[in-house]
């Protein structure tokens, strides 16, 4: 997994939004601990040298693609696969989280 500073800040912003928290089973402390654990396990990509904007229909998704390109990622994991179709031009697959989990389970078998 790879993350840029901008993407890490975006994750935190989204996870701590009141409407998101209200839908969550987790307390603020649990969200903070989960985010810390995730960020401790990822490769920090900094600085982003690949400015590809605009590449995707949603401009806020461009930083995800840029991070993936900079990290040499083989895939982007997202529920929003439709908006990441352009990632294929960079040799990056786009998969949903469930498909990733299924593929990882298959490798273990």
TAPEHU-V657084 format. One record per residue. RES is the residue in three letters. NEAR is the number of other C-alpha atoms within 12 Angstrom. D_CENTER is the distance of its C-alpha to the mean C-alpha in whole Angstrom. Layout:
# TAPEHU-V657084
res & near & d_center
RES & NEAR & D_CENTER
RES & NEAR & D_CENTER
This chain:
# TAPEHU-V657084
res & near & d_center
UNK & 22 & 8
UNK & 32 & 8
UNK & 33 & 7
UNK & 29 & 10
UNK & 22 & 12
UNK & 23 & 11
UNK & 29 & 7
UNK & 27 & 9
UNK & 17 & 11
UNK & 19 & 10
UNK & 23 & 8
UNK & 24 & 12
UNK & 18 & 13
UNK & 18 & 12
UNK & 27 & 13
UNK & 24 & 16
UNK & 16 & 17
UNK & 14 & 21
UNK & 11 & 20
UNK & 18 & 17
UNK & 20 & 19
UNK & 14 & 22
UNK & 12 & 20
UNK & 16 & 19
UNK & 12 & 21
UNK & 17 & 20
UNK & 17 & 22
UNK & 19 & 21
UNK & 14 & 21
UNK & 16 & 20
UNK & 24 & 16
UNK & 20 & 17
UNK & 16 & 18
UNK & 19 & 15
UNK & 24 & 12
UNK & 17 & 15
UNK & 12 & 15
UNK & 19 & 11
UNK & 23 & 11
UNK & 15 & 15
UNK & 13 & 13
UNK & 18 & 11
UNK & 21 & 12
UNK & 22 & 12
UNK & 27 & 12
UNK & 20 & 15
UNK & 17 & 17
UNK & 25 & 15
UNK & 16 & 18
UNK & 23 & 17
UNK & 17 & 17
UNK & 23 & 17
UNK & 18 & 17
UNK & 16 & 18
UNK & 24 & 16
UNK & 24 & 15
UNK & 18 & 17
UNK & 19 & 14
UNK & 16 & 15
UNK & 18 & 12
UNK & 29 & 9
UNK & 28 & 11
UNK & 36 & 10
UNK & 43 & 6
UNK & 45 & 9
UNK & 38 & 11
UNK & 36 & 9
UNK & 38 & 9
UNK & 31 & 12
UNK & 26 & 13
UNK & 27 & 12
UNK & 23 & 14
UNK & 25 & 11
UNK & 21 & 13
UNK & 29 & 10
UNK & 39 & 7
UNK & 26 & 6
UNK & 21 & 7
UNK & 15 & 10
UNK & 18 & 11
UNK & 24 & 12
UNK & 20 & 15
UNK & 23 & 13
UNK & 34 & 12
UNK & 25 & 15
UNK & 27 & 16
UNK & 33 & 13
UNK & 23 & 16
UNK & 15 & 18
UNK & 25 & 16
UNK & 18 & 17
UNK & 26 & 13
UNK & 26 & 13
UNK & 30 & 11
UNK & 25 & 11
UNK & 19 & 11
UNK & 17 & 10
UNK & 14 & 14
UNK & 19 & 15
UNK & 19 & 13
UNK & 14 & 15
UNK & 14 & 18
UNK & 14 & 18
UNK & 12 & 17
UNK & 11 & 20
UNK & 10 & 22
UNK & 9 & 22
UNK & 8 & 23
UNK & 7 & 26
